[in-house]
Amino acid sequence: MRDRVPLPFRSWAVLPWLAFVAWLWWRAALERLAATGAAPAGAGGPDPAALALAATGMKLAGHALEAAWYAACGRALGARLPVVRLAVALVTLSMLDVARLALLGPPAGEGFDPRLPLVGAELLAGAGAPHDGFGAAFGSFGLFVALRLAGTAWLLARALGEGRGGAAALLVAATWLASRLAAWWVVDLARGRSPLGGG
């Protein structure tokens, strides 16, 4: 069962690897806070490093919950998935998101920006955050996100067993779409707007 969720390193390297990926996420969160001006250093507000650490912890916890969700769905399909190995694999795939964030920045100006298909429409917002819940939820979709979703579907198909590729792809797509719809609603409600419009 463990071999159905392959890892590119031995088990003794899992903790150092997770620490390295967590550091990458912390750096990415810190740079994102600086780019958006959400937590200016020395402004008497929260420490940007602490905020980045909290964001990193939430990101890793989110992947752990995602792995547990897929394992629960696997049990419903009659398969037992190794939750810890699956979580480590999901964290590893999240490096594609780190790469996507590294490409974000001010738009290139007039004309087509070649980064757009890679990082998604969020690029058009420049350094600032998207202005509405829909943009915040779906603005990140591009080649990097598509590759991460495809990698997740491949892992699940391998873990679920032969002939389950379609079910794995559907599960990943449905999970991603549900999470994006939830993000849309949460962002709009937090800004005092109705996701259904008219507010």
CORMOBEL-V640040 format. One record per residue. RES is the residue in three letters. SS is DSSP state (H for helix, E for strand, L for the rest). PSI is psi in whole degrees, -180 to 180 (none if undefined). Layout:
<<RES;SS;PSI> <RES;SS;PSI>>
This chain:
<<MET;L;-39> <ARG;H;-36> <ASP;H;-16> <ARG;H;-17> <VAL;L;87> <PRO;L;145> <LEU;L;144> <PRO;L;20> <PHE;L;168> <ARG;L;165> <SER;H;-31> <TRP;H;-20> <ALA;H;1> <VAL;H;-50> <LEU;H;-46> <PRO;H;-37> <TRP;H;-44> <LEU;H;-39> <ALA;H;-39> <PHE;H;-47> <VAL;H;-39> <ALA;H;-40> <TRP;H;-41> <LEU;H;-42> <TRP;H;-38> <TRP;H;-44> <ARG;H;-42> <ALA;H;-41> <ALA;H;-40> <LEU;H;-44> <GLU;H;-35> <ARG;H;-41> <LEU;H;-41> <ALA;H;-38> <ALA;H;-37> <THR;H;-14> <GLY;L;19> <ALA;L;-28> <ALA;L;75> <PRO;L;135> <ALA;L;139> <GLY;L;16> <ALA;L;9> <GLY;L;4> <GLY;L;-163> <PRO;L;149> <ASP;L;123> <PRO;H;-37> <ALA;H;-39> <ALA;H;-40> <LEU;H;-41> <ALA;H;-38> <LEU;H;-41> <ALA;H;-41> <ALA;H;-39> <THR;H;-44> <GLY;H;-41> <MET;H;-38> <LYS;H;-48> <LEU;H;-40> <ALA;H;-37> <GLY;H;-40> <HIS;H;-35> <ALA;H;-43> <LEU;H;-38> <GLU;H;-43> <ALA;H;-41> <ALA;H;-38> <TRP;H;-46> <TYR;H;-37> <ALA;H;-40> <ALA;H;-41> <CYS;H;-37> <GLY;H;-41> <ARG;H;-38> <ALA;H;-27> <LEU;L;5> <GLY;L;21> <ALA;L;145> <ARG;L;120> <LEU;L;138> <PRO;L;102> <VAL;H;-45> <VAL;H;-47> <ARG;H;-38> <LEU;H;-41> <ALA;H;-42> <VAL;H;-41> <ALA;H;-40> <LEU;H;-41> <VAL;H;-39> <THR;H;-44> <LEU;H;-25> <SER;L;-11> <MET;H;-23> <LEU;H;-35> <ASP;H;-36> <VAL;H;-43> <ALA;H;-39> <ARG;H;-45> <LEU;H;-34> <ALA;H;-24> <LEU;H;-13> <LEU;L;152> <GLY;L;-171> <PRO;L;142> <PRO;L;154> <ALA;L;-8> <GLY;L;-149> <GLU;L;149> <GLY;L;177> <PHE;L;132> <ASP;L;118> <PRO;L;-13> <ARG;L;-17> <LEU;H;-49> <PRO;H;-17> <LEU;H;-44> <VAL;H;-13> <GLY;L;179> <ALA;H;-13> <GLU;H;-27> <LEU;H;-33> <LEU;H;-18> <ALA;H;-7> <GLY;L;-143> <ALA;L;-22> <GLY;L;168> <ALA;L;156> <PRO;L;151> <HIS;L;-15> <ASP;L;172> <GLY;H;-38> <PHE;H;-45> <GLY;H;-40> <ALA;H;-34> <ALA;H;-42> <PHE;H;-4> <GLY;L;-18> <SER;L;-7> <PHE;L;122> <GLY;L;-162> <LEU;H;-39> <PHE;H;-44> <VAL;H;-41> <ALA;H;-40> <LEU;H;-39> <ARG;H;-43> <LEU;H;-40> <ALA;H;-40> <GLY;H;-40> <THR;H;-43> <ALA;H;-39> <TRP;H;-43> <LEU;H;-45> <LEU;H;-41> <ALA;H;-40> <ARG;H;-40> <ALA;H;-36> <LEU;H;-25> <GLY;L;170> <GLU;L;139> <GLY;L;8> <ARG;L;17> <GLY;H;-42> <GLY;H;-43> <ALA;H;-40> <ALA;H;-45> <ALA;H;-42> <LEU;H;-41> <LEU;H;-45> <VAL;H;-45> <ALA;H;-43> <ALA;H;-39> <THR;H;-44> <TRP;H;-44> <LEU;H;-42> <ALA;H;-40> <SER;H;-36> <ARG;H;-40> <LEU;H;-41> <ALA;H;-42> <ALA;H;-40> <TRP;H;-50> <TRP;H;-45> <VAL;H;-46> <VAL;H;-45> <ASP;H;-42> <LEU;H;-38> <ALA;H;-27> <ARG;L;11> <GLY;L;24> <ARG;L;154> <SER;L;129> <PRO;L;-19> <LEU;L;-2> <GLY;L;168> <GLY;L;11> <GLY;L;none>>
